[in-house]
Amino acid sequence: MDFDAALQAGSQCVHAGMPEFELAGPLSPSPEFATAYHQDLDDVAPTIYGRWGHTAADRLEVALGALDQGRSVVFNSGMAAVSAVLLGLLRPGDKLVLFEGGTYYETRQISDQLIDRGVTVQVLAGVDELRAAVVGARLVVLESPSNPLLDLYDVRAAARVAHAAGALVAVDNSVSSPLGQCPLALGADLVMSSDAKVVCGHNDLILGHVSGRDGELIETIRHWRHLHGGIPSPFVCWLAHRSIGTLEVRLLRQNANAAALVELLAGRPEVAGLRWPGSARDPQRAIADRQMKLGGGLLTFQLPDRAHLHRFLRSSRLVSAATSYGGLQTTANDIGAWPHLRVPDGLVRISAGCEDTQDLVTDIRRALDAALPVSVHSYAAPNAHGVTG
C-alpha cells in the first residue's frame, strides 16, 4: 500500500508499505534474499543489484515515508543516516551549524573530519543564537528532544531563521519518533532517525533512515548510500517493517508509563532535576506543546550520587541497566558515566518500557525506598521479641 495521507498514524503503522491485494497472496510480506535478479536484455529492470535496493527496503521506506510525511531512505544504522546527510551534502567552503547536547558525540567527530575537508563548523547553545550564526551556512543540524538530557529546540523557529538565510535544516527525531513529532511538518528539510531505538523498539535491530520532501535532496542522500554501501539487509528491513506495525501501541504504553513514573518521582525528596517533555512541570513544556504530540518514553532525573543510583538499579526487578532506549523493557542508563557529557554523578535516564503500569510504578517505588541510606528509613521500635518491624 502506498502512502495514504488520509489514514491516521496508527493505521499507517499497520498498512503502509504492505503489498497490494493478490488472491491467495500472503497478508504479510516475507523477505526476499537475493543480490542478483533476472534482467530483460532489452529493458532495465526496476531491481538490479541488492546494494542499490531490494523489495524489503522499498516497503520499509514507504512505511517510514508515510509516518514522516515525506520520502525516506533507509540505512544500516542511525550514524550511517547522519553521515549521509553531513558528508553527502557538505562541500569545502560550506558552513555547518550544530547545537550543543545530544547523543551523537560521533556527530561532532564527523564535524571534525569536515573541518579537515574545509567545512566551517559552529556550535550553538540555543536557537536564539542562530540568527547571527546561520549567515552563510549550508546546513543546520539539531536534535529535539536531545538524548539524554531531553533539551528541546523550537524546530519551526529554527527552520524559519535558517531558510531566511538560505540554509537547510536537518532534525534528529530519534527520541520522539514520527508518531511523537513530525519535523517535516514543522518546516525541517530533512529528518534523521536512529531506528534501533523507538521505531523498531525491540532492542534487536540496528537501523536508521533519512526522510525529506524535496525529491532532488532525497535522491542525493540515496546516491550517497549507493556509493557507500549503507543499505540494510532484506531480513533487517523485514523485521523493522514488522516492528513498525506495533509502533503506536508501544509508544502509547511507554508514554503512559513515563507519565506515571513522573508522577511518582515528583513526590520523592531524593529526586531532583526531573525532565520529561510531557510533564506540565517541565521547564520547556511550552515548546513541547507547540511541536510534540506525545511526551515519549524517556525521562531523566538526578539522585544524590552515583552510589545512590547504583543501589536503586540493583534493587529493581523490572529495570535493566542498559544502553540505548525505546525498547519493550524498561531500561536505565547512568548518564554520569558518559565521558563526553559534563553532568553530575547520579543523573539517570529512564526509558519506560511496555510493562504493566502499576507493576512498573510499584517496582520503582520499592527500588527507590531500598536505595535510601539506612539513616533515612523510618525507625520502628523493637517488638516484644526484640525484632524491629
N, C-alpha and C positions, 0 to 999 in steps of 0.2 A: 504494500500500500504506500502510495506517495504521500508527501506532506499534505495534511488537510488542516488548514488554519481554523476551520470551524469546530474542530474537536477540542475538548478541554485537555489539559496536560495529562491527566490520569489515563484518558483514552488513548492519547498519542503514545504514552509509555507502552501500552499493551499492543497497539496495532501498527504504529509507524514502522515502515521497513519490512513488514511481513509480506510474503508472496501473495499475488492476486489469486482469486478463486480458480481452482482447477479440479475438475471432477475426479474424485478418488486421490487427489494430491494430499500431501501432508499439511495438517493445520499449522504446525510449527516447522520452520526450515531446519535442515541439518547442514553442517559444514561440508564443503567440497574440498578435499585435499588434493590439490593439483598445482603444479608450477607451469606446465605447458598445456596448450589447448589446440584442438583441431582448427586449422585455418582454411579459408577459401582462397584458392590461388588467384582469383580474380577480384577479391574484395578484402578489406581489412576488417577482421572480426573485432567486436567490442572488447573482448578479453583476449590478451595476447600473452602476457607473462605475469606470473604471480607477484613479482616485486612491484609491478605497476598497478595492480589492482586485482581483486577477486570478488566473487559474489557476496561472501560473508561481510567483507569490508564495505561493499556498496550498500548492503542492507543496514548495517550499523550506522553508516553515515547519513542515510535517510532518517533514521530514528533520532540521531543526535541533532541533525539539522532542524527537524520538526520541533524539538524541545527548545533549541536555541533561537528559533525563528530566523534561520538563515541556511547557509550551506556549510557542510562540515568536511573536514579531512581528518582521518584517524591516524594515530601514531602509536609506536610500540612503548611509549612512556610519556608522562607529563613533561619531563625535561626535554624529550625529543620535540614535543609540540612547542615549548618555549624556544628551543634552539632554532626551530624552523622560522619562527617569527623574527627573532633577533638577527640571526645570521642570514636568513633568506631575504630580508627586506633592507638591511642597513649596509651602506657602502662607505668607502673612505670619504671623509668630508661631511658625513651626516652627523646629526646630534641625537642622542638618546636621553630621555628624561625618565628617571626611576623615582619611586617613593620608598622611604625607609620602611623597614619591617618586612614581614612575610617569611614564608618557609624557605623559598628558594634562594638560600645564600649562594647556591650554584649559579643563579642568575647574575649575581654580582661577579662571580668568577668568569662567566661568559662575557660580561661587560668589560672585564679587564682584558680579555682577548680582543674585544672590539677596539679598545683604546690602542692596543698594539697595531691594529689594522687601520688606524687613522680616524676612528669614530670618537667624537666627543661625548662624554657621559657626565650627566649632572644628577645628583641625588637630592631629593627634596624631603622635607618633613611633613608638608601638608599641601592641600590644594591651593591655599591662599598664596603660596609661593610660585604657583605655576605660571601666572600671567607674565611675570618677568623672565622666568626660566625657559619658557617654551619658544621664545623668539628664535627662529632659525632651526627649530627641531624638526626631525623627520618622524619621530615616534615617541609616544608617551606610554609607559607601562605602569600599571598599578594593580594591586591585589586588594579586593574588598569583598567580604571581611578578610583581614590578613590572618595568616596562620603563623604562630599560635596565639598572638596577643589579641586578635579579634578587633583590631582598629578598623574603622570604616572611613572610606573616602567617597565623596559625593561624585558619582560617576557622571551624572548629567552635567554638573557644573564643570568637571574636568574636560569632558568632551566639547562643551561649548567654547571654553577658552582655547583648547588645543586646535579645534577646527578653525577658529578665527585666525589662528597663526599659521594654518596650513599643515598642521601635524596630524598624524594618525593616532588613534587611541586603542590600546590592547588591554583587556582586563582579564586577570586570572580569577576565574569563578569557581575554583576547586572547592572552597569551603561551603559555598551556598548551593551549588549545583543549578542546572537550568530551572528546576522547579522552585527554587528559593529566590532566584533573582535572574533577570534577563538583561544583561549588559547591552546587547544589540538594540533592544527597545529603548534603552536609556541614552543611546547615541554613540556607543562604542563602535569602532570599525571591526574589531576582532575580539573574540572571546577565546581564552585558553583554559584548559582544564586538565588536571591530573585525575583521570577517571578511575584510578586504583582506589580512590577514596569513596566519596558518596555515590557517584554514578553507578559503579559496579557493586560496591557495598558488601562484599563477602570476604574481604581480606585474602583473596586468592588470585588476583589478576594485576598485572602492570599494564597500563594503557593510558593514552592521552588523546586529546583532539583539539583542533582549532576550528572555529566557526566564524563566518562573516557573511555579509550581504552583497559585497562587491565581487562579481564573478571573476574579474581580472586579478584581484588581490588573492582570492582563494586559489585560483589556478597557479599563481606564483608560489604559494605555500605547497600546493600539491606537487609542483615540479621539483621543489627542493626535496620533498620526500622521495620522489622517484630517484633523484641523483644520490641521495644519502642512505637509501635502503631502510627507511623508517616505518614501513608498513607492518602492522601486526599480523600474526598468522591467522589462517581461517578458524582454527579452533578457539583462539583467544577472542576473535571478533564474535564468534557464535556465542560463547559464554557471556561476553559483555552484553550482547543484544538480549540474551535471555534474562540477564540481571536487570536490565532496564525495565522489563515488564513489571517488576515489583517496586520500582523506584519510588513512586508516590506513596505506596503503602508503607514502605520502610521509613521514608523521610517523615511522614506524619507521626509515626510512632516515636521516632527519635526526637522530633520536635516536642512532642508531649512529654517524653521522659526528661528532656532538658529543662522544660518549664517546671516540672515537679521538683527536680533537683535544685533549681534556682530558688524555689520557694523554701525548700529545706535549708539550704546553705545561707540564705539571707538572715535566718534567725540564729545562726551559730556565732558565738562571740569570738571563736578562734579563727574565723574566716574573714579575710579582708580582700579588697580589690576584685570583687565578683564581677565578671563580664559575661554577658550573653546578649546578642543583638535584639532578641525578642523580649527582653525584660523592660518593663516600664521604668525601672530604676537605672537602666544603662545610660551612661553619660552621652552616648551618641544615638539615642533612640530616635531623635528627630530625623537623622539621615536614614536609619533603618526603615522608618515609616514611609519615606519618600521612594525608596528603591527596592525594598525587600518584601517578599511575600510571606516568608517564614523565617523565624529566628535561627533554625537549623539545629543540629545536634551537638555542636561544640560549645563548651563553656570553659572559662578559666577562673581560677581563684587562688588566693595566697593563704598558705598555712604558715605557722610561726617560723619554721625552719625545715631543712631537708630531713632531719631525723624524724620530725613530727609527720612529714609527708610519707616517709617510708613506713612508719608504724601504721598509718592509715591504709596504705596499699596492702600491706601484709595482713591486715585484719579483714579485708573484704573477700567475700566468696565469689562475687559476680564481676568484679572489676579486675581486669588484667592489665599489668604494666606492659605497654607495647607502643611501638612507633606506629605512625600512620593513624588514620581515623576514618569514620564513616561506615564502619562495618556493622554486622549484626550484633556483635558482642560489645559491651561497654568496655572501653579501654581508658587508661590514664597514662600521661607522659610527664616525666619530671623535666619541666622546661628549664629549670636552673642548670641542668646538666648540658644544655646546648651551648657549645663553645662560642658560637657567633652571636649569641644574644646576651646583652648586659642586663640581666634581670636578677632579682634577689632569690636566694635559696628558698624553697618551699612553694614556688609557683608551679601550679599543676594545670594541665589541660585535660579535661574530661571529654571523651567522645561518647555521648549517650547512645546506647545500642537499642535493640528491639525487644529487650526483656519486658516482662510484665512490670508495669509502672510501680505498683505497690511493692513488689518484691525488690525492685531496684532501690526505691527510697528507703525501705526497711534495712536493706543490706548496707547502704552507705551511711545511714544514721548510726547503725551499730559499729561500723568501722571507725567513724569519727569519734564516737564515745570511747572506743577501745584505744584510740590513738592519744587521748588526753593524758598528760602527765599524772602520775598517781596522786599528787597533792591536789589536783583539780577535782577528782572524783569525790562525790559526796560521801561523808563518813557515816557509817552505820554502827551503832553501839553493839557490843557482843551480846549474844543471846545467853540463855541460861547455861548452855554448854560451852560458852567461851568462843562461839563462832560468830563472825560478823555476817550480817545479812547482805 
